[in-house]
Each structure stands twice: as structure tokens, then as C-alpha cells.
Amino acid sequence: MLNALSFDVEDYFQVTGFERVVSRADWEKFEPRFQIGLAKILETLERHEVRATFFFLGWIAERYPEAVREVARRGHEIGIHGYEHRLIYEQTPEAFEADLRRAIEAVRKSYDGPILGHRAPSFSIRHDSLWALEVLNGLGFRYDSSIFPFKRERYGIDGAPTRPYKVCGGMLEFPMSTVSVLGKILPVAGGGYLRLYPYAVTKHAIAAMNADGRPAMVYIHPWELDPEQPVINADLGNRVRHRVNLNKTEARLEALCRDFRFGPAREVLGI
């Protein structure tokens, strides 16, 4: 089965867990390092002849247009990850639309191909921000990939479908990957979950999803392939979640490309 492989292109200092100690006004003061992980990702995908989806933060695309051009040149899909990495449920619909338009404009400065997909910062489309899907549909997006079908404090919707499904105006939702273990829904196949679980767990979970006729949605950030990145002086919990097993991500991406078939989200969805 063809699974979706995706990358949220942001830098290590832009993650939601650090926003209390890193002001957006100070982002310019940090050394950009996303290119380190991005180069490793592109080399790995090229070696395995895999194409993927890259959801670009508009702030990154505006300042580093060469990164967008290089990803597109290699045949990968370009999507949108918002402009300033703001949680959607902390915005108004008007502010969210303005942020999206700014992100699209930033990407368009270096890329004139199709922009079909969106991923919310920190998967922040929840019950209280489902209105975001109408905004996305109104801007012409063909799919979103933001909803985790289980509930955590910051994201997720209990009982949401676990397979791609229509949400509004024909737009599709490609949910994040989960599996059921002893009646409990567990997130798998991306980010901190990919780093925290032993690779054998991730491999088994994706195989189980495929056996059930479900494509997996794997997501990784470029900073997750940069174990030498500076330490942000945040609270212990966020520091640990951010840094756990950073030195293993590159090898796990390599293993995923070896063990499963992957493509861009739009190809998996057939759009």
C-alpha cells in the first residue's frame, strides 16, 4: 500500500512548546538550522526514489525561497503550514485566513505549482476550531492533514475517522496515524512518537494499518534530524519531548523508506 510521507518545514526555535520562552519577535535572532535536517531528508528520499509532501511555514518560505525551489525541483509536493506557527484555536477565523494568505503569498514568491494541502501548527484543528476547515475550503485547498483521531490537551478529536474522509465542499481530511491497542487509541508514525517508540513498534503499527486497508500518514520535522541544535531554555517537559532520540531520527527515516512504499499525500488521496 502507498503511504503518505510528510515534513513540516519549521525551525527548532519555532515549535509550540517553546513559545512561552521564545518570542516570535526574536526569531530573527536565532541561527537558522532547518537546512541541516532538510538536506539529510532530501538526500535520503533521493537515494530511495521516494517523493513526499513538504508543508512549509510561510516565515521560512519568505526568508529562504531557495529551500522551496529545491524541494519542488526534486519533484516533491509543496503544502502550507501557516505563516507564524500559531495555534488555530487561539485565532479568530479572520486572523487565521490572513495568516494563511500570508503563507501562500510567501510560498508563491518561489513556487508557482499547485498548492493543495495544509497542515495546522501542532495539529490545532480540534472541536473548537473545526471552522478552520471552511476557511481552508474557501481558499481552494483540496485536503487538510491536521486532525488526530484521539484527544490530547493541545490537539485531537475523540472519535474522528481514522481513514481519509470528506469534510466540507469536497475537501478531504487525511487524519494523522493511530492504532488501537487493547481498546486504547495510540498515535504513531511521526514526530515525537516516531522518536519515542522503538522502531519495531512503528513498523508493526504501519503494517497493521496497511493490513486494515488504511494508508499511514508519517510526519517529521527537519529539526528532528539535527541532534546538535542548541538547547532552548524551556521547562523540563518540553525540553525532554523536543530532544528525545534526535540522534535516531535519520536512521528511522532511512528504515521507513526501506520497509514501506511512500508518496506525497496528494498521490495517496488521488487528487
Phi and psi restraints in degrees (value plus and minus 20) as a CYANA .aco file:
   2 LEU   PHI    -102.2   -62.2
   2 LEU   PSI     104.0   144.0
   3 ASN   PHI    -126.2   -86.2
   3 ASN   PSI     142.7   182.7
   4 ALA   PHI    -117.4   -77.4
   4 ALA   PSI     112.5   152.5
   5 LEU   PHI    -135.2   -95.2
   5 LEU   PSI     107.2   147.2
   6 SER   PHI    -157.6  -117.6
   6 SER   PSI     134.9   174.9
   7 PHE   PHI    -154.9  -114.9
   7 PHE   PSI     107.4   147.4
   8 ASP   PHI    -113.9   -73.9
   8 ASP   PSI      87.4   127.4
   9 VAL   PHI    -106.6   -66.6
   9 VAL   PSI      78.5   118.5
  10 GLU   PHI    -165.1  -125.1
  10 GLU   PSI     149.2   189.2
  11 ASP   PHI    -122.2   -82.2
  11 ASP   PSI     146.2   186.2
  12 TYR   PHI     -81.2   -41.2
  12 TYR   PSI     -49.6    -9.6
  13 PHE   PHI    -107.0   -67.0
  13 PHE   PSI     -20.1    19.9
  14 GLN   PHI    -121.8   -81.8
  14 GLN   PSI     -18.0    22.0
  15 VAL   PHI     -91.7   -51.7
  15 VAL   PSI     131.3   171.3
  16 THR   PHI     -79.5   -39.5
  16 THR   PSI     -55.5   -15.5
  17 GLY   PHI     -83.2   -43.2
  17 GLY   PSI     -35.5     4.5
  18 PHE   PHI    -127.5   -87.5
  18 PHE   PSI     -17.6    22.4
  19 GLU   PHI     -88.8   -48.8
  19 GLU   PSI     -37.6     2.4
  20 ARG   PHI     -96.1   -56.1
  20 ARG   PSI     -40.2    -0.2
  21 VAL   PHI    -136.9   -96.9
  21 VAL   PSI     -29.7    10.3
  22 VAL   PHI    -144.1  -104.1
  22 VAL   PSI      86.1   126.1
  23 SER   PHI     -93.5   -53.5
  23 SER   PSI     123.6   163.6
  24 ARG   PHI     -79.8   -39.8
  24 ARG   PSI     -50.3   -10.3
  25 ALA   PHI     -84.7   -44.7
  25 ALA   PSI     -38.9     1.1
  26 ASP   PHI    -120.1   -80.1
  26 ASP   PSI     -20.0    20.0
  27 TRP   PHI     -74.9   -34.9
  27 TRP   PSI     -57.7   -17.7
  28 GLU   PHI     -83.5   -43.5
  28 GLU   PSI     -39.4     0.6
  29 LYS   PHI    -101.3   -61.3
  29 LYS   PSI     -33.6     6.4
  30 PHE   PHI    -109.4   -69.4
  30 PHE   PSI     125.6   165.6
  31 GLU   PHI     -86.8   -46.8
  31 GLU   PSI     102.7   142.7
  32 PRO   PHI     -89.9   -49.9
  32 PRO   PSI     112.4   152.4
  33 ARG   PHI    -152.6  -112.6
  33 ARG   PSI     -20.7    19.3
  34 PHE   PHI     -79.9   -39.9
  34 PHE   PSI     -45.9    -5.9
  35 GLN   PHI     -84.1   -44.1
  35 GLN   PSI     -46.9    -6.9
  36 ILE   PHI     -84.0   -44.0
  36 ILE   PSI     -72.5   -32.5
  37 GLY   PHI     -89.0   -49.0
  37 GLY   PSI     -57.0   -17.0
  38 LEU   PHI     -82.0   -42.0
  38 LEU   PSI     -60.8   -20.8
  39 ALA   PHI     -82.5   -42.5
  39 ALA   PSI     -62.3   -22.3
  40 LYS   PHI     -83.5   -43.5
  40 LYS   PSI     -60.7   -20.7
  41 ILE   PHI     -82.6   -42.6
  41 ILE   PSI     -69.7   -29.7
  42 LEU   PHI     -82.8   -42.8
  42 LEU   PSI     -58.4   -18.4
  43 GLU   PHI     -84.9   -44.9
  43 GLU   PSI     -61.9   -21.9
  44 THR   PHI     -85.0   -45.0
  44 THR   PSI     -65.3   -25.3
  45 LEU   PHI     -84.4   -44.4
  45 LEU   PSI     -59.0   -19.0
  46 GLU   PHI     -83.3   -43.3
  46 GLU   PSI     -61.2   -21.2
  47 ARG   PHI     -83.5   -43.5
  47 ARG   PSI     -56.1   -16.1
  48 HIS   PHI    -117.4   -77.4
  48 HIS   PSI     -16.5    23.5
  49 GLU   PHI      35.6    75.6
  49 GLU   PSI      26.7    66.7
  50 VAL   PHI    -129.8   -89.8
  50 VAL   PSI     117.8   157.8
  51 ARG   PHI    -130.0   -90.0
  51 ARG   PSI     128.5   168.5
  52 ALA   PHI    -162.2  -122.2
  52 ALA   PSI    -199.4  -159.4
  53 THR   PHI    -128.6   -88.6
  53 THR   PSI     113.7   153.7
  54 PHE   PHI    -138.4   -98.4
  54 PHE   PSI      91.5   131.5
  55 PHE   PHI    -109.7   -69.7
  55 PHE   PSI      87.9   127.9
  56 PHE   PHI    -109.7   -69.7
  56 PHE   PSI     112.2   152.2
  57 LEU   PHI     -89.4   -49.4
  57 LEU   PSI     111.8   151.8
  58 GLY   PHI     -80.1   -40.1
  58 GLY   PSI     -55.1   -15.1
  59 TRP   PHI     -79.1   -39.1
  59 TRP   PSI     -59.8   -19.8
  60 ILE   PHI     -90.3   -50.3
  60 ILE   PSI     -67.9   -27.9
  61 ALA   PHI     -80.5   -40.5
  61 ALA   PSI     -57.0   -17.0
  62 GLU   PHI     -87.4   -47.4
  62 GLU   PSI     -57.7   -17.7
  63 ARG   PHI    -111.2   -71.2
  63 ARG   PSI     -42.7    -2.7
  64 TYR   PHI    -151.2  -111.2
  64 TYR   PSI      43.7    83.7
  65 PRO   PHI     -81.1   -41.1
  65 PRO   PSI     -45.3    -5.3
  66 GLU   PHI     -83.5   -43.5
  66 GLU   PSI     -48.6    -8.6
  67 ALA   PHI     -88.0   -48.0
  67 ALA   PSI     -62.7   -22.7
  68 VAL   PHI     -82.9   -42.9
  68 VAL   PSI     -66.1   -26.1
  69 ARG   PHI     -80.2   -40.2
  69 ARG   PSI     -61.9   -21.9
  70 GLU   PHI     -87.8   -47.8
  70 GLU   PSI     -61.7   -21.7
  71 VAL   PHI     -82.0   -42.0
  71 VAL   PSI     -65.4   -25.4
  72 ALA   PHI     -86.2   -46.2
  72 ALA   PSI     -59.1   -19.1
  73 ARG   PHI     -78.9   -38.9
  73 ARG   PSI     -53.0   -13.0
  74 ARG   PHI    -103.3   -63.3
  74 ARG   PSI     -14.9    25.1
  75 GLY   PHI      69.9   109.9
  75 GLY   PSI      -5.3    34.7
  76 HIS   PHI    -109.4   -69.4
  76 HIS   PSI     138.5   178.5
  77 GLU   PHI    -100.2   -60.2
  77 GLU   PSI     120.8   160.8
  78 ILE   PHI    -127.2   -87.2
  78 ILE   PSI     105.9   145.9
  79 GLY   PHI    -146.7  -106.7
  79 GLY   PSI    -197.2  -157.2
  80 ILE   PHI    -136.3   -96.3
  80 ILE   PSI     117.6   157.6
  81 HIS   PHI    -141.3  -101.3
  81 HIS   PSI       7.8    47.8
  82 GLY   PHI      59.0    99.0
  82 GLY   PSI     157.4   197.4
  83 TYR   PHI    -120.0   -80.0
  83 TYR   PSI     -71.5   -31.5
  84 GLU   PHI    -128.8   -88.8
  84 GLU   PSI      -7.7    32.3
  85 HIS   PHI      36.4    76.4
  85 HIS   PSI      29.1    69.1
  86 ARG   PHI    -118.4   -78.4
  86 ARG   PSI     119.3   159.3
  87 LEU   PHI     -81.2   -41.2
  87 LEU   PSI     111.7   151.7
  88 ILE   PHI     -85.2   -45.2
  88 ILE   PSI     -60.6   -20.6
  89 TYR   PHI     -92.3   -52.3
  89 TYR   PSI     -22.6    17.4
  90 GLU   PHI    -120.8   -80.8
  90 GLU   PSI     -13.8    26.2
  91 GLN   PHI    -134.6   -94.6
  91 GLN   PSI     142.3   182.3
  92 THR   PHI    -106.1   -66.1
  92 THR   PSI     140.9   180.9
  93 PRO   PHI     -75.8   -35.8
  93 PRO   PSI     -57.1   -17.1
  94 GLU   PHI     -87.1   -47.1
  94 GLU   PSI     -62.7   -22.7
  95 ALA   PHI     -87.0   -47.0
  95 ALA   PSI     -58.4   -18.4
  96 PHE   PHI     -83.6   -43.6
  96 PHE   PSI     -64.5   -24.5
  97 GLU   PHI     -82.8   -42.8
  97 GLU   PSI     -60.4   -20.4
  98 ALA   PHI     -84.3   -44.3
  98 ALA   PSI     -60.2   -20.2
  99 ASP   PHI     -83.3   -43.3
  99 ASP   PSI     -63.0   -23.0
 100 LEU   PHI     -83.1   -43.1
 100 LEU   PSI     -66.0   -26.0
 101 ARG   PHI     -80.9   -40.9
 101 ARG   PSI     -58.8   -18.8
 102 ARG   PHI     -85.4   -45.4
 102 ARG   PSI     -60.0   -20.0
 103 ALA   PHI     -85.3   -45.3
 103 ALA   PSI     -64.2   -24.2
 104 ILE   PHI     -81.4   -41.4
 104 ILE   PSI     -64.1   -24.1
 105 GLU   PHI     -80.6   -40.6
 105 GLU   PSI     -60.0   -20.0
 106 ALA   PHI     -83.5   -43.5
 106 ALA   PSI     -64.1   -24.1
 107 VAL   PHI     -87.0   -47.0
 107 VAL   PSI     -58.6   -18.6
 108 ARG   PHI     -84.6   -44.6
 108 ARG   PSI     -38.4     1.6
 109 LYS   PHI     -86.6   -46.6
 109 LYS   PSI     -40.5    -0.5
 110 SER   PHI    -151.4  -111.4
 110 SER   PSI     -16.0    24.0
 111 TYR   PHI    -168.8  -128.8
 111 TYR   PSI     105.8   145.8
 112 ASP   PHI    -135.7   -95.7
 112 ASP   PSI      -5.9    34.1
 113 GLY   PHI    -104.5   -64.5
 113 GLY   PSI    -193.5  -153.5
 114 PRO   PHI     -87.6   -47.6
 114 PRO   PSI     119.7   159.7
 115 ILE   PHI    -140.0  -100.0
 115 ILE   PSI      81.3   121.3
 116 LEU   PHI    -126.2   -86.2
 116 LEU   PSI     -47.1    -7.1
 117 GLY   PHI    -139.0   -99.0
 117 GLY   PSI     136.2   176.2
 118 HIS   PHI    -158.1  -118.1
 118 HIS   PSI     122.8   162.8
 119 ARG   PHI    -149.4  -109.4
 119 ARG   PSI     109.3   149.3
 120 ALA   PHI     -93.6   -53.6
 120 ALA   PSI     120.6   160.6
 121 PRO   PHI     -74.3   -34.3
 121 PRO   PSI     108.8   148.8
 122 SER   PHI      33.7    73.7
 122 SER   PSI      10.8    50.8
 123 PHE   PHI      34.8    74.8
 123 PHE   PSI      19.1    59.1
 124 SER   PHI    -105.9   -65.9
 124 SER   PSI       8.6    48.6
 125 ILE   PHI    -115.2   -75.2
 125 ILE   PSI      87.0   127.0
 126 ARG   PHI    -142.0  -102.0
 126 ARG   PSI    -191.8  -151.8
 127 HIS   PHI     -75.4   -35.4
 127 HIS   PSI     -58.4   -18.4
 128 ASP   PHI    -104.3   -64.3
 128 ASP   PSI     -16.0    24.0
 129 SER   PHI    -156.7  -116.7
 129 SER   PSI       4.6    44.6
 130 LEU   PHI     -83.8   -43.8
 130 LEU   PSI     -39.0     1.0
 131 TRP   PHI     -78.1   -38.1
 131 TRP   PSI     -42.8    -2.8
 132 ALA   PHI     -80.7   -40.7
 132 ALA   PSI     -50.3   -10.3
 133 LEU   PHI     -84.1   -44.1
 133 LEU   PSI     -56.7   -16.7
 134 GLU   PHI     -85.8   -45.8
 134 GLU   PSI     -59.4   -19.4
 135 VAL   PHI     -83.0   -43.0
 135 VAL   PSI     -66.2   -26.2
 136 LEU   PHI     -81.1   -41.1
 136 LEU   PSI     -64.8   -24.8
 137 ASN   PHI     -81.5   -41.5
 137 ASN   PSI     -60.7   -20.7
 138 GLY   PHI     -84.9   -44.9
 138 GLY   PSI     -45.5    -5.5
 139 LEU   PHI    -111.0   -71.0
 139 LEU   PSI     -18.2    21.8
 140 GLY   PHI      73.4   113.4
 140 GLY   PSI     -10.8    29.2
 141 PHE   PHI     -87.8   -47.8
 141 PHE   PSI     123.8   163.8
 142 ARG   PHI    -115.7   -75.7
 142 ARG   PSI     -42.9    -2.9
 143 TYR   PHI    -174.1  -134.1
 143 TYR   PSI     137.3   177.3
 144 ASP   PHI    -142.8  -102.8
 144 ASP   PSI     131.2   171.2
 145 SER   PHI    -159.5  -119.5
 145 SER   PSI      58.2    98.2
 146 SER   PHI    -156.2  -116.2
 146 SER   PSI     -35.8     4.2
 147 ILE   PHI    -116.1   -76.1
 147 ILE   PSI     102.4   142.4
 148 PHE   PHI    -110.4   -70.4
 148 PHE   PSI     104.4   144.4
 149 PRO   PHI    -101.7   -61.7
 149 PRO   PSI      28.2    68.2
 150 PHE   PHI    -179.2  -139.2
 150 PHE   PSI     141.8   181.8
 151 LYS   PHI    -126.5   -86.5
 151 LYS   PSI     108.7   148.7
 152 ARG   PHI    -145.8  -105.8
 152 ARG   PSI     151.7   191.7
 153 GLU   PHI     -78.0   -38.0
 153 GLU   PSI     -62.3   -22.3
 154 ARG   PHI    -112.5   -72.5
 154 ARG   PSI     -42.3    -2.3
 155 TYR   PHI    -176.9  -136.9
 155 TYR   PSI     151.3   191.3
 156 GLY   PHI      83.2   123.2
 156 GLY   PSI     133.0   173.0
 157 ILE   PHI    -153.3  -113.3
 157 ILE   PSI      92.6   132.6
 158 ASP   PHI     -79.1   -39.1
 158 ASP   PSI     113.6   153.6
 159 GLY   PHI      61.5   101.5
 159 GLY   PSI     -18.6    21.4
 160 ALA   PHI     -85.3   -45.3
 160 ALA   PSI     132.7   172.7
 161 PRO   PHI     -78.9   -38.9
 161 PRO   PSI     128.9   168.9
 162 THR   PHI    -120.2   -80.2
 162 THR   PSI     -22.1    17.9
 163 ARG   PHI    -134.9   -94.9
 163 ARG   PSI     138.6   178.6
 164 PRO   PHI     -74.1   -34.1
 164 PRO   PSI     119.1   159.1
 165 TYR   PHI    -170.8  -130.8
 165 TYR   PSI     137.7   177.7
 166 LYS   PHI     -97.0   -57.0
 166 LYS   PSI     121.1   161.1
 167 VAL   PHI    -137.0   -97.0
 167 VAL   PSI     -72.1   -32.1
 168 CYS   PHI    -179.5  -139.5
 168 CYS   PSI     120.6   160.6
 169 GLY   PHI      36.9    76.9
 169 GLY   PSI       5.0    45.0
 170 GLY   PHI      65.8   105.8
 170 GLY   PSI     -26.9    13.1
 171 MET   PHI     -88.9   -48.9
 171 MET   PSI     126.4   166.4
 172 LEU   PHI    -125.1   -85.1
 172 LEU   PSI     130.5   170.5
 173 GLU   PHI    -129.7   -89.7
 173 GLU   PSI     106.3   146.3
 174 PHE   PHI    -125.0   -85.0
 174 PHE   PSI      77.4   117.4
 175 PRO   PHI     -88.3   -48.3
 175 PRO   PSI     136.0   176.0
 176 MET   PHI     -90.6   -50.6
 176 MET   PSI     135.8   175.8
 177 SER   PHI     -97.8   -57.8
 177 SER   PSI     115.2   155.2
 178 THR   PHI    -161.5  -121.5
 178 THR   PSI     139.5   179.5
 179 VAL   PHI    -153.6  -113.6
 179 VAL   PSI     137.8   177.8
 180 SER   PHI    -121.2   -81.2
 180 SER   PSI     104.4   144.4
 181 VAL   PHI    -146.8  -106.8
 181 VAL   PSI      93.6   133.6
 182 LEU   PHI      33.5    73.5
 182 LEU   PSI      20.8    60.8
 183 GLY   PHI      60.8   100.8
 183 GLY   PSI     -18.5    21.5
 184 LYS   PHI    -129.9   -89.9
 184 LYS   PSI     113.5   153.5
 185 ILE   PHI    -104.2   -64.2
 185 ILE   PSI     105.5   145.5
 186 LEU   PHI    -140.2  -100.2
 186 LEU   PSI     114.7   154.7
 187 PRO   PHI     -96.0   -56.0
 187 PRO   PSI     124.8   164.8
 188 VAL   PHI    -165.3  -125.3
 188 VAL   PSI     150.3   190.3
 189 ALA   PHI      53.3    93.3
 189 ALA   PSI       8.4    48.4
 190 GLY   PHI    -195.7  -155.7
 190 GLY   PSI     137.4   177.4
 191 GLY   PHI      31.2    71.2
 191 GLY   PSI    -153.5  -113.5
 192 GLY   PHI     -80.9   -40.9
 192 GLY   PSI     -49.9    -9.9
 193 TYR   PHI     -89.0   -49.0
 193 TYR   PSI     -58.9   -18.9
 194 LEU   PHI     -83.7   -43.7
 194 LEU   PSI     -58.0   -18.0
 195 ARG   PHI     -97.8   -57.8
 195 ARG   PSI     -56.6   -16.6
 196 LEU   PHI     -94.8   -54.8
 196 LEU   PSI     -68.4   -28.4
 197 TYR   PHI     -92.0   -52.0
 197 TYR   PSI     127.6   167.6
 198 PRO   PHI     -77.8   -37.8
 198 PRO   PSI     126.7   166.7
 199 TYR   PHI     -77.7   -37.7
 199 TYR   PSI     -53.1   -13.1
 200 ALA   PHI     -78.9   -38.9
 200 ALA   PSI     -53.5   -13.5
 201 VAL   PHI     -87.4   -47.4
 201 VAL   PSI     -66.7   -26.7
 202 THR   PHI     -81.5   -41.5
 202 THR   PSI     -64.6   -24.6
 203 LYS   PHI     -80.8   -40.8
 203 LYS   PSI     -64.8   -24.8
 204 HIS   PHI     -83.9   -43.9
 204 HIS   PSI     -60.5   -20.5
 205 ALA   PHI     -85.0   -45.0
 205 ALA   PSI     -65.4   -25.4
 206 ILE   PHI     -85.1   -45.1
 206 ILE   PSI     -61.2   -21.2
 207 ALA   PHI     -80.7   -40.7
 207 ALA   PSI     -60.1   -20.1
 208 ALA   PHI     -86.4   -46.4
 208 ALA   PSI     -61.3   -21.3
 209 MET   PHI     -80.4   -40.4
 209 MET   PSI     -65.9   -25.9
 210 ASN   PHI     -83.9   -43.9
 210 ASN   PSI     -59.5   -19.5
 211 ALA   PHI     -83.4   -43.4
 211 ALA   PSI     -47.1    -7.1
 212 ASP   PHI    -109.0   -69.0
 212 ASP   PSI     -15.4    24.6
 213 GLY   PHI      61.6   101.6
 213 GLY   PSI      -2.6    37.4
 214 ARG   PHI    -130.0   -90.0
 214 ARG   PSI     107.9   147.9
 215 PRO   PHI     -95.9   -55.9
 215 PRO   PSI     122.0   162.0
 216 ALA   PHI    -103.7   -63.7
 216 ALA   PSI     131.5   171.5
 217 MET   PHI    -134.8   -94.8
 217 MET   PSI      85.7   125.7
 218 VAL   PHI    -115.9   -75.9
 218 VAL   PSI     115.3   155.3
 219 TYR   PHI    -153.3  -113.3
 219 TYR   PSI     121.7   161.7
 220 ILE   PHI    -164.4  -124.4
 220 ILE   PSI     130.2   170.2
 221 HIS   PHI    -125.9   -85.9
 221 HIS   PSI     123.8   163.8
 222 PRO   PHI     -74.7   -34.7
 222 PRO   PSI     -56.0   -16.0
 223 TRP   PHI     -84.5   -44.5
 223 TRP   PSI     -36.2     3.8
 224 GLU   PHI     -95.7   -55.7
 224 GLU   PSI     -27.3    12.7
 225 LEU   PHI    -128.9   -88.9
 225 LEU   PSI       3.0    43.0
 226 ASP   PHI    -150.7  -110.7
 226 ASP   PSI      54.7    94.7
 227 PRO   PHI     -86.5   -46.5
 227 PRO   PSI     -34.0     6.0
 228 GLU   PHI    -110.9   -70.9
 228 GLU   PSI     -14.0    26.0
 229 GLN   PHI     -81.5   -41.5
 229 GLN   PSI     131.6   171.6
 230 PRO   PHI     -81.2   -41.2
 230 PRO   PSI     133.0   173.0
 231 VAL   PHI    -105.5   -65.5
 231 VAL   PSI     107.6   147.6
 232 ILE   PHI    -105.2   -65.2
 232 ILE   PSI     114.9   154.9
 233 ASN   PHI    -100.2   -60.2
 233 ASN   PSI      46.3    86.3
 234 ALA   PHI    -123.7   -83.7
 234 ALA   PSI    -197.9  -157.9
 235 ASP   PHI     -84.8   -44.8
 235 ASP   PSI     138.8   178.8
 236 LEU   PHI     -78.8   -38.8
 236 LEU   PSI     -62.7   -22.7
 237 GLY   PHI     -80.6   -40.6
 237 GLY   PSI     -66.5   -26.5
 238 ASN   PHI     -89.3   -49.3
 238 ASN   PSI     -54.9   -14.9
 239 ARG   PHI     -83.9   -43.9
 239 ARG   PSI     -64.3   -24.3
 240 VAL   PHI     -85.1   -45.1
 240 VAL   PSI     -67.6   -27.6
 241 ARG   PHI     -79.9   -39.9
 241 ARG   PSI     -58.1   -18.1
 242 HIS   PHI     -91.0   -51.0
 242 HIS   PSI     -56.9   -16.9
 243 ARG   PHI    -122.3   -82.3
 243 ARG   PSI     -29.8    10.2
 244 VAL   PHI     -78.4   -38.4
 244 VAL   PSI     104.3   144.3
 245 ASN   PHI      37.1    77.1
 245 ASN   PSI      11.2    51.2
 246 LEU   PHI     -78.5   -38.5
 246 LEU   PSI     -49.8    -9.8
 247 ASN   PHI     -94.1   -54.1
 247 ASN   PSI     -24.5    15.5
 248 LYS   PHI    -126.7   -86.7
 248 LYS   PSI     -30.8     9.2
 249 THR   PHI     -83.3   -43.3
 249 THR   PSI     -63.8   -23.8
 250 GLU   PHI     -80.1   -40.1
 250 GLU   PSI     -64.2   -24.2
 251 ALA   PHI     -86.4   -46.4
 251 ALA   PSI     -53.5   -13.5
 252 ARG   PHI     -93.8   -53.8
 252 ARG   PSI     -54.8   -14.8
 253 LEU   PHI     -83.0   -43.0
 253 LEU   PSI     -63.2   -23.2
 254 GLU   PHI     -78.0   -38.0
 254 GLU   PSI     -64.7   -24.7
 255 ALA   PHI     -85.7   -45.7
 255 ALA   PSI     -60.3   -20.3
 256 LEU   PHI     -80.6   -40.6
 256 LEU   PSI     -65.3   -25.3
 257 CYS   PHI     -85.2   -45.2
 257 CYS   PSI     -48.2    -8.2
 258 ARG   PHI     -98.0   -58.0
 258 ARG   PSI     -56.7   -16.7
 259 ASP   PHI    -114.4   -74.4
 259 ASP   PSI     -37.4     2.6
 260 PHE   PHI    -158.3  -118.3
 260 PHE   PSI     142.6   182.6
 261 ARG   PHI    -110.6   -70.6
 261 ARG   PSI     113.1   153.1
 262 PHE   PHI    -152.1  -112.1
 262 PHE   PSI     134.5   174.5
 263 GLY   PHI    -176.3  -136.3
 263 GLY   PSI     158.1   198.1
 264 PRO   PHI     -85.7   -45.7
 264 PRO   PSI     134.3   174.3
 265 ALA   PHI     -77.9   -37.9
 265 ALA   PSI     -60.9   -20.9
 266 ARG   PHI     -81.8   -41.8
 266 ARG   PSI     -53.2   -13.2
 267 GLU   PHI     -92.6   -52.6
 267 GLU   PSI     -59.3   -19.3
 268 VAL   PHI     -83.7   -43.7
 268 VAL   PSI     -58.5   -18.5
 269 LEU   PHI     -99.8   -59.8
 269 LEU   PSI     -34.1     5.9
 270 GLY   PHI      53.7    93.7
 270 GLY   PSI      16.5    56.5
